[in-house]
Amino acid sequence: MNIVLLSGGSGKRLWPLSNDIRSKQFIKIFKTDSGYESMVQRIYRQIMTVDPEATVTIATSKSQVSAIHNQLGADVGVSVEPCRRDTFAAIALATAWLHDVKGLDEDEAVVVCPVDPYVEEAYFRCLEDMCRAAAQGRENLVLMGIEPTYPSEKYGYIKPNRDGKGYTFTEKPTADKAREYIAEGALWNGGVFAYRLKYVLQKSRELLGTDSYAELFSNYATLRRISFDYAVVEQETSIEVLRYSGTWKDLGTWNTLTEAMEDNVIGDAVLNETCENVHVINELDVPVLGMGLRNVVISASPEGILVSDKEQSSYIKPFVDAIDQQVMFAEKSWGSYRVLDVEEQSLTVKVTLNPGHSMNYHSHDRRDEVWTVIDGDGRTVVDGMEQPIRVGDVITMAAGCRHTVFAGENGLQMIEVQLGRDISVADKHKYELP
């Protein structure tokens, strides 16, 4: 089975755990035998459990690539969008990537789905059925229709036409209209599609002027902004819909996300016996105490602290949009960093490198850096000179100095102090190791 997972968005409704780099699908809240996993880790694990031979490609923005490799490893396929251009361009680019870069035949079938639904194994069995139906080519496009559990105003609907021929697609209706649709046999449109590669390659030629991956990628910023639903699904008459009646939840708000949490508390927090329906996720190194609370979510991270009634948490976005805050935590392909202190001419960061990983060999024009090793061991390369490092070692690098660090088999943690008048993530030059 070939699967493309659409991974986009900033997930601001789950602030302060999500930001422009760390979207909601990377937040680790789902309990496992060994700890907690994120949405993207959960859905990837579920896919590989159902089909160990599945080819998984994640269509995502540049800002999410490091987090994907951090959580899923270096082997997962990634189709990188240079910028955001809506779902049709993203799907067309990923389809061309599979054909031109990975060498899949144009008659191969692929299924496209969001990266962040909360689903069980039956969902992936349905994806297999969709992939098989697309490969058989009875219709141009195969859709998943999700059996509604209530008259939702948040989802689009797939309505069978009264003459029994084809379908009508409607966007988010009122609750009353949704009840009418459900009575007529309508299904939720979960944004899950299956097709043979040549179908979307043809649509890409028609709507974007090319099906070449190289041309789509280089001209991506100028491509039409148009959704796959509008550009393809609503215009297509040759459609097959497969019904899915299992668990399916969109965990897009704190209210819905906490419904999927097995534990009421993740991190250092205590709730007294008078608390009811309270959930806490604490990523800070300080304790949280809740007393006498009802229907509340508490979330604490380096980005900020949220204390909200669960129902009110759905209206968080405009308030978060008004907050001017630099990114304080991010996962990278080599590990993660957490900002500890920000001053006018300094930035202090805790850097964690995973075992065997390293940073890019790089330099900065406008800042000096000082690394202090606080855990683990490894080695540095500074202006071509290599030396081992261990706990207590201090490495100083002046502006313009080329440097990198490698973690040993136990990983590595450092406190990095950046010193300068104009500290910026853009102040970085990358080089090949000598």
C-alpha positions as CSV (number, residue, x, y, z in Angstrom):
1,M,0.0,0.0,0.0
2,N,1.2,3.5,-1.0
3,I,0.1,6.1,1.5
4,V,0.6,9.9,1.4
5,L,0.0,11.6,4.8
6,L,-0.8,15.3,4.6
7,S,1.0,17.0,7.5
8,G,0.4,20.8,7.6
9,G,-0.9,23.6,9.7
10,S,0.5,25.2,12.8
11,G,-2.1,23.9,15.2
12,K,-2.6,27.2,17.1
13,R,-5.7,25.9,18.7
14,L,-3.4,23.7,20.8
15,W,-1.2,26.5,22.1
16,P,1.1,26.5,24.1
17,L,2.2,23.0,23.0
18,S,2.0,23.8,19.3
19,N,3.6,26.6,17.3
20,D,4.7,27.4,13.7
21,I,7.3,24.6,13.9
22,R,5.7,22.1,16.3
23,S,2.3,21.4,15.0
24,K,-0.3,19.4,16.9
25,Q,0.6,16.1,15.3
26,F,4.0,16.2,17.1
27,I,2.6,16.6,20.7
28,K,3.2,13.4,22.7
29,I,0.0,12.6,24.6
30,F,-1.0,9.0,23.6
31,K,0.1,6.5,26.3
32,T,2.2,3.4,25.2
33,D,4.0,0.7,27.1
34,S,7.3,2.8,26.9
35,G,5.9,6.3,27.5
36,Y,4.0,8.6,25.2
37,E,3.7,9.0,21.4
38,S,2.5,11.7,19.1
39,M,-0.3,11.7,16.5
40,V,2.2,11.2,13.7
41,Q,4.0,8.4,15.6
42,R,0.7,6.7,16.4
43,I,-0.7,6.8,12.8
44,Y,2.7,5.6,11.4
45,R,2.8,2.7,13.8
46,Q,-0.8,1.8,13.0
47,I,0.0,1.8,9.3
48,M,3.0,-0.4,9.7
49,T,1.1,-2.8,12.0
50,V,-1.6,-3.3,9.3
51,D,0.8,-3.4,6.4
52,P,4.5,-3.8,7.2
53,E,5.4,-3.3,3.6
54,A,3.6,0.0,3.2
55,T,5.4,2.9,1.5
56,V,4.6,6.0,3.6
57,T,5.3,9.5,2.2
58,I,4.6,12.6,4.3
59,A,3.7,15.8,2.5
60,T,4.7,18.7,4.7
61,S,6.3,22.1,4.9
62,K,10.1,22.7,5.4
63,S,9.6,23.7,9.0
64,Q,8.2,20.3,9.9
65,V,10.9,18.1,8.3
66,S,13.2,18.0,11.2
67,A,10.4,17.0,13.7
68,I,9.3,14.2,11.3
69,H,12.8,12.7,11.1
70,N,13.2,13.1,14.9
71,Q,10.0,11.2,15.6
72,L,9.9,8.7,12.7
73,G,13.5,8.3,11.7
74,A,15.5,9.1,8.6
75,D,14.0,6.5,6.4
76,V,10.4,7.8,6.1
77,G,9.7,9.5,2.7
78,V,9.1,13.2,2.8
79,S,7.7,15.4,0.0
80,V,8.6,19.0,1.0
81,E,6.4,21.9,0.1
82,P,8.6,25.0,-0.3
83,C,5.6,27.1,0.9
84,R,1.9,26.6,1.6
85,R,-0.3,26.4,-1.5
86,D,-3.4,24.4,-0.3
87,T,-4.1,20.7,-0.7
88,F,-4.2,20.3,-4.5
89,A,-0.7,21.6,-5.0
90,A,0.5,19.5,-2.0
91,I,-1.0,16.3,-3.4
92,A,0.1,17.0,-6.9
93,L,3.7,17.6,-5.7
94,A,3.7,14.4,-3.6
95,T,2.2,12.4,-6.6
96,A,4.9,13.7,-8.9
97,W,7.6,13.0,-6.2
98,L,6.4,9.3,-6.1
99,H,6.5,9.1,-9.9
100,D,9.6,11.0,-10.8
101,V,11.8,10.6,-7.7
102,K,10.7,7.2,-6.2
103,G,10.1,5.7,-9.6
104,L,6.5,4.4,-9.1
105,D,4.6,3.5,-12.2
106,E,1.8,5.8,-13.2
107,D,-0.6,2.9,-12.8
108,E,0.3,2.4,-9.2
109,A,-2.5,3.3,-6.7
110,V,-2.0,5.7,-3.8
111,V,-4.2,6.7,-0.9
112,V,-4.0,10.2,0.6
113,C,-5.2,11.0,4.1
114,P,-4.6,13.5,6.9
115,V,-1.9,12.7,9.4
116,D,-3.9,13.6,12.5
117,P,-7.2,11.7,12.9
118,Y,-7.7,9.5,16.0
119,V,-8.6,6.2,14.5
120,E,-8.4,2.4,15.1
121,E,-7.2,-0.5,13.0
122,A,-10.4,-0.7,11.0
123,Y,-9.6,2.7,9.4
124,F,-6.4,1.3,7.9
125,R,-8.2,-1.8,6.6
126,C,-10.5,0.6,4.8
127,L,-7.5,2.4,3.4
128,E,-6.3,-1.0,2.0
129,D,-9.7,-1.5,0.4
130,M,-9.6,2.0,-1.1
131,C,-6.1,1.3,-2.5
132,R,-7.3,-2.0,-4.1
133,A,-10.4,-0.3,-5.6
134,A,-8.3,2.5,-7.1
135,A,-5.8,0.0,-8.6
136,Q,-8.7,-1.9,-10.2
137,G,-9.7,1.4,-11.9
138,R,-13.4,1.0,-11.8
139,E,-13.7,4.7,-11.1
140,N,-11.2,7.6,-11.4
141,L,-11.4,8.5,-7.7
142,V,-12.2,6.5,-4.5
143,L,-13.3,8.4,-1.4
144,M,-13.8,7.4,2.2
145,G,-17.2,8.3,3.5
146,I,-17.3,8.3,7.3
147,E,-20.5,7.3,9.0
148,P,-21.7,10.4,11.0
149,T,-22.2,10.0,14.8
150,Y,-23.9,13.4,15.2
151,P,-25.0,16.3,12.9
152,S,-21.6,18.1,12.9
153,E,-21.2,21.6,11.5
154,K,-17.4,21.1,11.3
155,Y,-17.2,18.6,8.4
156,G,-18.2,18.5,4.8
157,Y,-20.7,15.9,3.6
158,I,-20.9,13.4,0.8
159,K,-24.5,13.0,-0.3
160,P,-25.7,10.3,-2.7
161,N,-27.8,11.8,-5.5
162,R,-31.5,10.8,-5.4
163,D,-31.3,9.2,-8.8
164,G,-28.6,6.8,-7.5
165,K,-26.0,8.2,-9.9
166,G,-23.1,10.1,-8.4
167,Y,-22.7,12.2,-5.4
168,T,-23.1,15.8,-4.2
169,F,-20.5,17.5,-2.0
170,T,-21.4,20.1,0.5
171,E,-19.2,22.2,2.8
172,K,-19.8,22.7,6.5
173,P,-23.6,23.1,6.9
174,T,-25.7,24.3,9.7
175,A,-26.7,21.8,12.3
176,D,-30.3,21.6,10.9
177,K,-29.0,21.0,7.4
178,A,-26.6,18.4,8.7
179,R,-29.6,16.5,10.2
180,E,-31.3,16.6,6.8
181,Y,-28.2,15.3,5.1
182,I,-27.8,12.5,7.5
183,A,-31.4,11.5,7.1
184,E,-30.7,11.3,3.3
185,G,-27.8,8.9,3.9
186,A,-25.0,11.5,3.7
187,L,-21.5,10.6,5.1
188,W,-18.8,12.9,6.5
189,N,-16.1,13.8,4.1
190,G,-12.8,13.1,6.0
191,G,-10.5,14.2,3.2
192,V,-9.3,10.7,2.3
193,F,-8.8,9.9,-1.4
194,A,-7.4,7.0,-3.5
195,Y,-6.4,7.1,-7.1
196,R,-3.9,5.9,-9.7
197,L,-0.9,8.2,-10.0
198,K,-1.7,9.0,-13.7
199,Y,-5.0,10.5,-12.7
200,V,-3.6,13.2,-10.5
201,L,-0.6,13.7,-12.9
202,Q,-3.2,14.5,-15.6
203,K,-5.0,16.8,-13.3
204,S,-1.7,18.5,-12.5
205,R,-1.1,19.1,-16.2
206,E,-4.6,20.5,-16.6
207,L,-4.7,22.8,-13.6
208,L,-1.0,23.6,-12.9
209,G,0.5,23.4,-16.3
210,T,2.9,20.5,-15.6
211,D,3.3,17.1,-13.9
212,S,7.0,17.3,-13.6
213,Y,8.2,17.2,-10.0
214,A,11.2,19.5,-10.7
215,E,9.0,22.1,-12.3
216,L,6.3,21.9,-9.6
217,F,8.9,22.3,-6.9
218,S,10.8,25.1,-8.5
219,N,7.6,27.1,-9.3
220,Y,5.7,26.1,-6.2
221,A,5.2,29.6,-4.9
222,T,3.4,30.7,-8.1
223,L,1.0,27.7,-8.3
224,R,-2.7,28.2,-7.9
225,R,-4.0,28.1,-4.4
226,I,-6.9,25.6,-4.6
227,S,-8.1,22.7,-2.5
228,F,-8.2,19.1,-3.8
229,D,-11.9,18.9,-2.8
230,Y,-12.8,21.9,-5.0
231,A,-10.3,21.3,-7.9
232,V,-10.8,17.6,-8.3
233,V,-13.4,15.9,-6.1
234,E,-16.4,18.2,-6.7
235,Q,-15.7,18.2,-10.5
236,E,-15.3,14.5,-10.9
237,T,-18.2,12.3,-12.0
238,S,-16.4,8.9,-11.9
239,I,-16.3,8.4,-8.1
240,E,-16.6,5.4,-5.8
241,V,-17.3,5.9,-2.1
242,L,-16.3,3.3,0.5
243,R,-18.1,3.6,3.8
244,Y,-16.2,3.6,7.1
245,S,-18.1,3.2,10.3
246,G,-15.3,2.9,12.9
247,T,-13.7,5.3,15.3
248,W,-12.8,8.6,13.8
249,K,-12.1,11.8,15.7
250,D,-10.6,15.1,14.7
251,L,-8.4,16.1,17.6
252,G,-8.1,19.8,16.7
253,T,-9.0,21.5,19.9
254,W,-8.1,21.0,23.6
255,N,-11.6,19.8,24.3
256,T,-11.4,17.0,21.7
257,L,-7.8,16.2,22.4
258,T,-8.2,15.6,26.1
259,E,-11.0,13.1,25.3
260,A,-8.4,10.8,23.8
261,M,-6.0,11.1,26.7
262,E,-5.7,8.0,28.9
263,D,-4.1,9.8,31.8
264,N,-5.5,13.1,33.2
265,V,-1.9,14.2,34.0
266,I,1.2,14.2,31.8
267,G,4.2,15.7,33.4
268,D,4.8,17.1,36.9
269,A,1.3,17.9,38.2
270,V,-1.1,17.0,41.1
271,L,-4.9,17.3,41.1
272,N,-6.7,17.1,44.4
273,E,-9.8,14.9,45.0
274,T,-12.2,17.8,44.3
275,C,-11.1,18.1,40.7
276,E,-13.5,16.8,38.0
277,N,-12.8,16.3,34.3
278,V,-9.5,18.2,34.5
279,H,-6.5,17.4,32.3
280,V,-2.9,18.7,32.6
281,I,0.0,18.5,30.2
282,N,3.1,20.1,31.8
283,E,6.4,20.3,29.9
284,L,8.0,22.6,32.4
285,D,10.5,21.6,35.1
286,V,8.2,23.1,37.8
287,P,5.2,21.4,39.4
288,V,1.5,22.3,38.7
289,L,-1.1,22.0,41.4
290,G,-4.9,22.0,40.6
291,M,-7.6,22.2,43.3
292,G,-11.4,22.4,43.1
293,L,-11.4,22.6,39.3
294,R,-14.0,21.3,36.9
295,N,-14.0,20.9,33.1
296,V,-10.6,22.6,32.8
297,V,-7.5,22.0,30.7
298,I,-4.1,23.2,32.0
299,S,-1.1,23.2,29.6
300,A,2.3,24.5,30.4
301,S,5.3,24.7,28.0
302,P,8.2,27.1,27.3
303,E,5.8,28.9,24.9
304,G,3.4,29.9,27.7
305,I,0.7,28.6,30.1
306,L,-3.0,28.0,29.3
307,V,-5.7,27.6,31.9
308,S,-9.1,27.3,30.3
309,D,-12.6,25.9,30.6
310,K,-12.6,23.1,28.1
311,E,-15.6,24.5,26.1
312,Q,-14.0,27.9,25.9
313,S,-10.6,26.4,24.7
314,S,-12.2,26.1,21.2
315,Y,-12.0,29.9,20.8
316,I,-8.3,30.2,21.5
317,K,-7.0,31.1,18.0
318,P,-7.5,34.9,17.8
319,F,-5.9,35.3,21.2
320,V,-2.9,33.2,20.2
321,D,-2.6,35.1,16.9
322,A,-2.1,38.3,19.0
323,I,0.8,36.8,21.0
324,D,4.2,37.8,19.7
325,Q,6.5,35.1,21.0
326,Q,9.6,33.5,19.4
327,V,9.7,29.7,19.2
328,M,10.9,28.4,22.5
329,F,11.0,24.7,21.8
330,A,11.6,22.7,18.6
331,E,12.5,19.1,17.6
332,K,15.2,18.8,15.1
333,S,16.4,15.8,13.1
334,W,19.3,15.5,15.5
335,G,17.4,16.1,18.8
336,S,15.8,19.1,20.3
337,Y,16.4,22.6,21.8
338,R,14.6,24.5,24.5
339,V,15.2,28.2,25.1
340,L,15.9,28.9,28.8
341,D,16.5,32.6,28.9
342,V,16.3,35.6,26.5
343,E,18.1,38.8,27.1
344,E,18.9,41.8,24.8
345,Q,22.3,40.5,23.8
346,S,22.2,36.8,24.8
347,L,20.1,33.7,24.3
348,T,20.5,30.6,26.5
349,V,19.4,27.3,25.2
350,K,19.4,23.7,26.4
351,V,20.4,21.4,23.5
352,T,19.8,17.7,23.5
353,L,21.4,15.5,20.8
354,N,20.2,12.0,20.2
355,P,22.8,9.2,20.4
356,G,24.9,9.1,17.2
357,H,23.5,12.3,15.8
358,S,25.2,15.6,15.0
359,M,24.4,19.2,14.0
360,N,25.3,20.7,10.6
361,Y,28.9,22.0,10.2
362,H,28.1,25.7,10.3
363,S,29.1,29.3,11.4
364,H,27.5,32.5,12.4
365,D,28.4,36.1,11.4
366,R,27.0,38.1,14.3
367,R,27.2,36.0,17.4
368,D,29.7,34.1,19.6
369,E,28.7,30.8,21.2
370,V,29.7,28.9,24.3
371,W,28.8,25.3,24.8
372,T,28.9,23.6,28.3
373,V,28.4,19.9,28.4
374,I,26.1,18.8,31.2
375,D,25.4,15.2,30.3
376,G,26.7,12.4,28.0
377,D,29.7,12.7,25.7
378,G,30.7,13.1,22.1
379,R,33.1,15.1,20.0
380,T,33.3,18.6,18.4
381,V,34.9,19.8,15.2
382,V,35.9,23.5,15.4
383,D,37.5,25.0,12.4
384,G,38.6,21.6,11.2
385,M,40.1,20.5,14.6
386,E,38.4,17.5,16.2
387,Q,38.4,16.8,20.0
388,P,36.4,14.6,22.4
389,I,34.1,16.2,24.9
390,R,32.5,15.1,28.2
391,V,30.6,16.5,31.1
392,G,32.1,19.7,32.4
393,D,33.9,20.7,29.2
394,V,33.4,24.2,27.8
395,I,33.8,25.0,24.1
396,T,34.0,28.6,22.9
397,M,33.4,29.6,19.3
398,A,33.8,33.2,18.1
399,A,31.7,34.6,15.3
400,G,32.8,33.2,11.9
401,C,34.2,30.0,13.5
402,R,33.0,26.8,11.7
403,H,31.8,24.2,14.2
404,T,29.6,21.2,14.9
405,V,29.1,18.6,17.6
406,F,28.6,14.8,17.5
407,A,26.8,12.9,20.3
408,G,28.2,9.6,21.6
409,E,26.3,6.4,22.1
410,N,24.6,7.8,25.3
411,G,23.5,11.1,23.7
412,L,24.6,14.6,24.7
413,Q,23.2,17.5,26.5
414,M,24.7,21.0,26.5
415,I,23.8,24.5,27.6
416,E,24.4,26.8,24.7
417,V,24.9,30.6,25.3
418,Q,24.6,32.8,22.2
419,L,26.2,36.2,22.6
420,G,25.6,39.1,20.2
421,R,23.6,42.2,19.3
422,D,21.6,40.7,16.5
423,I,20.8,37.0,17.4
424,S,18.8,35.5,14.6
425,V,18.0,32.0,13.2
426,A,18.8,33.4,9.8
427,D,22.4,34.1,10.8
428,K,23.8,30.7,9.8
429,H,26.0,29.3,7.0
430,K,26.3,25.6,6.4
431,Y,29.5,23.8,5.1
432,E,30.7,20.3,4.2
433,L,32.9,18.7,6.9
434,P,36.6,18.9,6.0
